[in-house]
Amino acid sequence: MVTSTLAGGAGSGTFNQVLCPAGTFATGGGAYTIGAVSGSISSFPGGVRPIRSPPRGYQSQLSSNTGSNDNTVVFAICRA
């Protein structure tokens, strides 16, 4: 499993991405926040790849309505 943590600015939208090591692909993944969030977070397979090939990682998008900085963690479960 690989992870990436990104600190977002107060009241902003944050995009985060994590890629699997070379020669592997993502079989699953997701995202979560650290701290109180008033907004929404979504995660989806990502990474540049040819059509009909497995995803190379995972991406997340956070839309925060809080006045605090929200940390976003995105993770991918990778296999060869």
Order of alpha helices (4+ residues) and beta strands (2+ residues): beta-beta-beta-beta-beta-beta
